[in-house]
Amino acid sequence: MQRHIFFILFIILIFTTGCPQQEKESDKINVVVSIMPLAEFAEKVGRDKASVSVMVPPGASPHTYEPTPAQLVKVSKAKLYVKVGTPIEFELAWLDKILSANKDMVVSDASYGIELMNMAHKHHHEQNEHSYTGDDPHIWLSPKNAKIMVENIYNGFISIDPDNKEYYAENKKSYLEDLDSLDLEIEQLLADKINRRFMVYHPAWAYLARDYNLKQISVEEEGKEPTARGIQFHIEQARKQNIKVIFASPQFNTEGVEVIAREIKGQVVLIDPLEKDYITNMKKIARVLSDIME
C-alpha cells in the first residue's frame, strides 16, 4: 500500500513540475546511479558531458533507503541508469519501479563480467551456531572490480553518444590508470603484514580482503544486531587474534562493536563503504588497515 501511495505522489509531481518531454533538453547526458561510488565512476568517464545524480544519498544505507518522488522525476529525464547489478537491497526492492518511470532509458549493469563472491554470516545460538550464505553485493570495494565497473559504464555512455566515443575512451583510460596506481599502493601498504585479520560490523569488505589476502571477521549476524552470545564470541575471537580495532560503517548502529571494543580495550574506527571520492577513500582505508595490522 505504501509503495502505491509513493507512486501516486510521483505522478502528481511529474504533472506539477511539467512534462519532461516538453522541457528544454540539456546538452549533457542525464545519468542516474544507485550509489555514490558509481557517481564517481560515471563522472570520471562522462566528465563535462554528463550530469550525474544518485538515488541513495550520502549517509543513507542502500539496505534500507526508499527513493523520493523528486528522485523519480530525475529518473524520468535520464538517458542512462547505472545499477550496481548485485543483490543489494535497494535495487532488489526498487529497481523495477525505478526503471518503469523511464522505459526509454539505457541501463548499464556495473556488475557485468564480475564473479560474485559468496557471503557467509555465522549466527550464534546458546547451544550452537549455523551459517547463512548468499552473493556478496559489495563489488565496488575492490579496485580490480572498480576497473570492470568503469568499463561497463563507458559502454553505457558510448551506446547513447557514439559520436563522442574517443572523448569517453580518453577519460576512461585516465581513470583506469588511477585505479591501477591505487591497486599497487594498497598492495604495497599491506605486503609485509603478518596478522592479516580485521574485524568489522557489517561484512562489506570481502572483495578487498580477497584481493589483498586479508581475512574479514564480521560481527553482524544475518543482517541483524549480534546477540549477547554473538558479542561474547567475537570478544573471544578478538582476544585470540590480537585484534584491537573494530571497523564500523556510519550507516549502521555501532552499539555492538562498542561493547566488544570496551571488553578488549580496543577502539571502534569508522570506515565508509559508500564515500563518493573512491580513490581517496580506499587509500584511507588501506592506510588504516596497514597501521593496525602487525
C-alpha positions in Angstrom: 0.0 0.0 0.0 2.9 2.4 0.9 4.5 1.9 -2.5 1.2 2.6 -4.3 0.9 5.9 -2.5 4.5 6.6 -3.3 3.9 6.3 -7.0 0.7 8.3 -7.0 2.7 11.1 -5.4 5.3 10.6 -8.2 2.7 11.0 -10.9 1.4 14.2 -9.3 4.9 15.6 -9.1 5.5 14.9 -12.7 2.4 16.9 -13.8 3.1 19.7 -11.3 6.7 20.2 -12.5 5.9 20.0 -16.2 6.1 17.2 -18.7 9.8 16.2 -19.2 9.4 15.8 -23.0 8.3 19.5 -23.2 11.3 20.9 -21.3 14.4 22.1 -23.0 16.9 19.3 -23.4 20.3 19.8 -21.7 23.4 19.4 -23.7 24.6 17.0 -21.0 23.6 13.4 -20.7 21.5 12.9 -17.6 22.8 9.9 -15.7 21.2 8.4 -12.5 23.2 5.9 -10.4 22.2 3.8 -7.4 25.1 4.6 -5.0 27.7 7.3 -4.5 30.8 5.3 -5.8 29.0 4.7 -9.1 28.6 8.5 -9.3 32.3 8.9 -9.1 32.9 6.3 -11.8 30.2 7.9 -14.1 31.6 11.4 -13.6 35.1 10.3 -14.4 34.0 8.8 -17.7 31.4 11.4 -18.7 33.1 14.5 -17.3 31.7 17.7 -18.9 29.2 15.7 -21.0 27.4 14.1 -18.1 25.1 15.3 -15.3 25.0 12.6 -12.6 22.6 12.2 -9.7 22.4 9.5 -7.0 19.5 7.6 -5.7 20.9 6.6 -2.3 22.2 9.9 -0.9 25.2 10.4 1.5 24.6 9.0 4.9 21.8 6.7 3.8 22.1 2.9 3.6 21.3 1.1 0.4 20.0 -1.7 2.6 17.0 0.4 3.8 16.7 3.5 1.6 13.5 4.3 -0.3 13.6 6.8 -3.2 11.6 10.0 -3.1 9.1 11.2 -5.8 11.5 14.0 -6.7 14.2 11.4 -7.4 11.9 9.6 -9.8 11.3 12.9 -11.6 15.1 12.9 -12.3 14.9 9.3 -13.5 12.1 10.2 -15.9 14.5 12.7 -17.6 17.6 10.5 -17.6 19.2 8.8 -20.6 21.3 6.4 -18.6 20.8 4.5 -15.4 23.8 2.7 -13.8 22.8 -0.1 -11.5 25.1 -2.0 -9.1 23.6 -5.2 -10.5 24.2 -7.2 -7.4 21.7 -8.3 -4.8 21.8 -5.1 -2.9 18.5 -4.4 -1.0 17.8 -1.0 -2.6 17.8 -2.5 -6.1 16.0 -5.7 -5.2 13.2 -3.6 -3.7 13.0 -0.6 -6.0 14.8 -1.1 -9.3 11.9 -2.4 -11.3 9.7 0.5 -10.1 12.6 3.0 -10.9 13.1 1.7 -14.4 9.3 1.8 -15.1 9.5 5.6 -14.7 11.5 5.8 -17.9 11.3 2.9 -20.3 13.5 4.7 -22.9 16.5 5.0 -20.5 19.6 2.8 -21.2 20.5 0.7 -18.3 24.2 -0.1 -17.6 24.9 -3.1 -15.3 28.1 -2.2 -13.5 28.5 -5.8 -12.3 28.6 -7.3 -15.8 31.7 -9.6 -16.0 32.3 -9.7 -12.3 32.2 -13.0 -10.5 30.3 -12.6 -7.2 31.7 -13.9 -4.0 29.8 -16.0 -1.5 29.0 -14.0 1.6 28.7 -16.1 4.8 27.1 -15.0 8.1 27.6 -17.0 11.2 24.7 -16.9 13.7 25.4 -17.9 17.3 22.7 -19.6 19.4 23.0 -20.6 23.1 23.8 -24.2 22.1 25.2 -24.0 18.6 25.8 -21.9 15.5 24.8 -22.0 11.9 25.8 -20.2 8.7 23.8 -18.4 6.1 25.4 -17.8 2.6 24.5 -15.6 -0.4 26.0 -13.5 -3.1 28.0 -10.6 -1.7 26.7 -7.3 -3.3 29.7 -5.0 -2.3 31.6 -5.4 -5.5 32.8 -1.8 -5.8 35.1 -2.2 -2.7 37.8 -3.7 -4.9 39.9 -1.6 -7.2 40.1 -4.6 -9.6 36.3 -4.8 -9.7 36.1 -1.0 -10.0 38.0 -1.2 -13.3 35.4 -3.6 -14.7 32.6 -1.4 -13.5 34.2 1.7 -15.2 34.4 -0.3 -18.4 30.7 -1.1 -18.2 29.8 2.5 -17.5 31.9 3.6 -20.5 29.9 1.1 -22.7 26.7 2.8 -21.5 27.9 6.2 -22.5 29.0 5.2 -26.0 25.8 3.4 -26.6 24.0 6.7 -26.1 26.6 9.0 -27.5 28.8 7.1 -30.1 29.9 10.3 -31.7 32.0 11.2 -28.6 33.4 7.7 -28.2 37.0 9.0 -28.2 36.3 11.5 -25.5 34.8 8.9 -23.2 37.6 6.5 -24.1 40.3 9.0 -23.1 38.5 9.8 -19.8 38.2 6.1 -19.1 41.8 5.4 -19.8 42.9 8.2 -17.4 40.8 6.9 -14.6 41.8 3.3 -15.1 45.4 4.4 -14.7 44.4 6.0 -11.4 42.8 2.7 -10.3 45.9 0.8 -11.3 48.0 3.1 -9.1 45.5 2.7 -6.3 45.7 -1.1 -6.6 49.5 -1.0 -6.4 49.6 1.4 -3.4 47.2 -0.8 -1.4 49.3 -3.9 -2.3 52.5 -2.2 -1.1 50.9 -0.9 2.1 49.7 -4.4 3.1 52.5 -6.5 1.7 54.5 -7.3 4.8 51.8 -7.8 7.3 51.7 -11.0 9.3 48.4 -10.8 11.1 46.1 -10.1 8.2 42.8 -10.3 10.0 40.4 -7.4 10.7 37.1 -7.2 12.4 34.1 -5.3 11.0 30.5 -4.8 12.0 28.9 -5.1 8.5 30.7 -7.6 6.2 31.2 -5.2 3.2 34.9 -5.8 2.7 35.2 -9.4 1.4 36.3 -8.3 -2.1 39.0 -6.1 -0.7 40.1 -8.9 1.6 40.2 -11.4 -1.3 42.3 -9.1 -3.5 45.0 -8.4 -0.8 45.0 -11.8 1.1 43.2 -10.4 4.2 40.7 -12.1 6.5 37.4 -10.2 7.3 35.7 -11.2 10.5 32.1 -10.0 10.7 30.2 -9.1 13.9 26.8 -8.7 12.2 24.6 -11.8 12.2 22.5 -12.4 9.1 22.0 -8.6 8.7 20.9 -8.2 12.3 22.4 -6.9 15.5 24.6 -9.6 17.2 23.1 -11.5 20.1 24.7 -11.4 23.5 26.2 -14.8 22.7 27.5 -13.5 19.4 29.1 -10.5 21.1 30.9 -12.8 23.6 32.1 -15.0 20.8 33.6 -12.0 19.0 35.2 -10.7 22.1 36.9 -14.1 22.4 37.9 -14.1 18.7 39.4 -10.6 19.0 41.5 -11.6 22.0 42.6 -14.8 20.3 43.6 -13.0 17.1 45.1 -10.0 18.9 42.6 -7.6 17.3 42.5 -4.1 18.9 40.4 -2.2 16.3 36.9 -2.9 15.1 35.6 -1.2 12.0 32.1 0.1 11.6 30.2 2.0 8.9 28.3 5.2 9.6 25.2 3.7 8.1 24.9 1.2 10.9 24.4 1.1 14.7 27.7 0.7 16.4 26.5 -0.3 19.8 27.5 -4.0 19.5 31.0 -3.2 18.3 31.5 -0.6 21.0 30.8 -3.3 23.6 33.4 -5.6 22.0 35.9 -2.7 21.8 35.5 -1.9 25.5 36.0 -5.5 26.5 39.2 -5.9 24.5 40.4 -2.4 25.5 40.4 -1.5 21.8 38.6 1.1 19.7 36.0 1.5 17.0 37.1 3.1 13.8 34.5 4.3 11.2 35.2 3.4 7.5 32.5 4.3 4.9 32.0 1.9 2.0 29.8 4.5 0.3 32.1 7.5 0.0 31.9 9.2 -3.4 35.6 10.1 -3.6 36.5 6.5 -4.3 40.3 6.6 -4.6 40.9 8.9 -1.6 38.6 6.7 0.5 40.2 3.4 -0.5 43.6 4.8 0.2 42.5 6.0 3.6 41.1 2.6 4.5 44.2 0.8 3.3 46.4 3.1 5.4 44.2 2.4 8.5 44.5 -1.3 7.9 48.2 -1.0 7.4 48.5 0.9 10.7 46.5 -1.7 12.8 47.9 -4.9 11.3 51.1 -6.4 12.6 
